[in-house]
């Protein structure tokens, strides 16, 4: 048994002695002594993809940690091997315990304690002495506190060194989180919108979620939410106005489908109302104004029949005269769309919009942008609404029935007739119901309702127009009283006058006859440029505005020719004076060309003296301005010569007007009344100068007019109007190579006779272009401008001559007065001596 125990003990020892050691680590070599071989470099180049993590290592942090560990090791004190047992590792190395170094003060204190306790503890080894549990706990707590303190100090040093990098990382993280949040909200808006569009009734609750997103702090998210809600509302809003059920209707028992429909409509209406309130609140902020106005205008244009249309209209009309061009154009385009498309709302929105614009103009005292009432030009009014229709078919049916009754017996036929009558009544009743349903579905009101709405809209339009005219007259009268010598005023004081006059010209045939007299008097005063009635007109309106007043007066007169008997002579006087006051660039040539066409070309036969005055004035006007104005004047001049044969004697080269003389023997070029100018006593010498004009179209036209003969009654009128002539030769279409639509040709067709000098006409012909003679063009230009210079110099010399002549007359009168005084003095002396 003893041997067996020994063998077992020896076996255990052998088993214990079999210890498998780990592989030896490579020896530590300093970094300075490390040598990199070519094989290492080749291996690194071949496996560069696997070494990418090396570039991302934070070398600074590693270096700092090594320095901290080294300092910690240096601060530690190795314990004497005699005092403490070592620790042997698996590889056979011995490690001795270390302890932190103590400061000198603590060492001195310890020495004193040791000296004090030497007597009691002599011969006792301190490392062998066992500590009590309380001492061990206190020592452990103390060591933990010191370790925490050292760790905190190390963290602080690392934080101070890593502050710049940490700040950058924090900013990047914030940006990434903000972008992720933005994308997630965008994705959520898209998901909610797609779900609503796919099944609105089942997902109607998501409208509130989208509305809640629109209250976000991020402006971009708010704009996206508003636009997303706009797209959803445009698609899911029904084609009828929603009427919420009353309390009695809510108490009634209804089916599940009705409840579901009521819930859908109420949720839709409440969310739509909250959405509009959100838009109205954000409209006051400049950063949201464009998006909000776009949403409001789109909703009003897409669903003008739906609830809360009044709020949308009020917001649009409020911004219709905005100083922001984008906002103003959006609102004007929306109102124009309402006026042109009545089928969406049945005309109710048109009436409301017109009345709101009228109130807006009144509230701002006519000081708005011209676009605010220019939208009235897109209104359309039916003229056949009140006319009587064809005789009633029921009367015809009754007459036929009466005739049949006379021819047939009354016994068996009465029952059949009653049956047919009842059947016909049922058919007519069914037709009336179908027509009523059709009108309700198509928003098309009946004739009476439509006539009522259009009359309300028309009365609001004319109320606005007359208010603008009265405001302009009041402004002119105030300014004429304050400043008697005012220059021609700009349209800044009355910006709505021009669109007002254009609108009156368009709707002149709809004006009530009771207002015609007042309207013509107002237009007469405005055309004069002042409200003064004594003839001393202060030019407080521009030439274009005064010309438009004349145009509107002629349009009103022409559309109501049978009912009006108004003398238009004063408007001819104003046109005669405005031709000289016209200045290119400042005034609008299109307006002048329209006035020439309406007042001179389209008017009936003129008085010979008046026609001659306008012919002479237009010839003088053609010398002073550009090609477009000259061509419009020459076209009008030719038209007057063709209609007034006796005025062709002005073409004769004979002072005094040839064989025709008027009541005034001498031509008065500065006369304000064309009837008192004596133009028949003059000659059209201007045509000779215009025939040398630098523009080929003007020179050709002047030559053709000069070649007109007074011996034949040529009545072929020109096909081109002054407006078309001006447009073809305006600055943007001006060309010296045979203008496209202005080609002069002699018209050799006559009703009587066959003379060689025919009436020239202007016909559009696509002639091929001819090369320009530059030398001839330069010569014509030099002659033209030399002539203009001579005319200016002649005017200046004439003015000096007039002043010298006037001073000489004053001097002669002064001398005569002196002589009379000297002659009277001797007489008084002789009388005194005699007495």
Buried (B, 14 or more C-beta within 10 A) or exposed (E): EEEEEEEEEEEEEEEEEEEEEEEEEEEEEEEEEEEEEEEEEEEEEEEEEEEEEEEEEEEEEEEBEEEBEEEEEEEEEEBEEEEBEEEEEEEEEEEEEEEEEEEEEEEEEEEEEEEEEEEEEEEEEEEEEEEEEEEEEEEEEEEEEEEEEBEEEBEEEBEEEBEEEEEEEEEEEEEEEEEEEBEEBBEBBEEBBEBBEEEBBEBBEBBEEBBEBBEBEBEEBBBBBBBBBBBBBEEBBEEEEBEEBEEEEEEEEEEEEEEBEBEBBBBBBBBBEBBBEBBBEBBEEEEBBBBBBBBBBBBBBBBBBBBBBEBBBBBBBEBBBBEEEEBBEBBBEBBBBBBEEBEBBBBBBBBBBBBBBBEBBEEEEBEBBBBBBBBBEBBEBEEEEEEEEEEEEEEEEEEEEEEEEEEEEEEEEEEEBEEEEEEEEEEEEEEEEEEEEEBEEEBBBEEEBBBBBBBBBBBBBBBBBBBBBEBBBEBBBEBBEEEEEBEBBEBEBBBBBBBBBBBBBBBBEBBEEEEBEEBBEBBBBBBBBBBBEEEEBBBBBBBBBBBBBBBBBBBBBBBBEEEBEBEBEBBBBBBBBBBBBBEBEEBBBBBBBBBBBBBBBEBEEBEBBBBBBBBBBBBBBBBBBBBBBBBBBBBBBBBBBBBBBBBBBBBBEEEBBBEBEBEBEEBBEEBEBBBBBBBBBBBBEBBEBBBBBBBBBBBBBBBBBBBBBBEBEBEBEBEBBBBBBBBBBBEEBBBEEBBBBBBBBBBEEBEEEEEEBBBBBBBBEEEEEEEEEEEEBEEBEEBBEEBEEEEEEEEEEEEEEEEEEEEEEEEEEEEEEEEEEEEEEEEEEEEEEEE
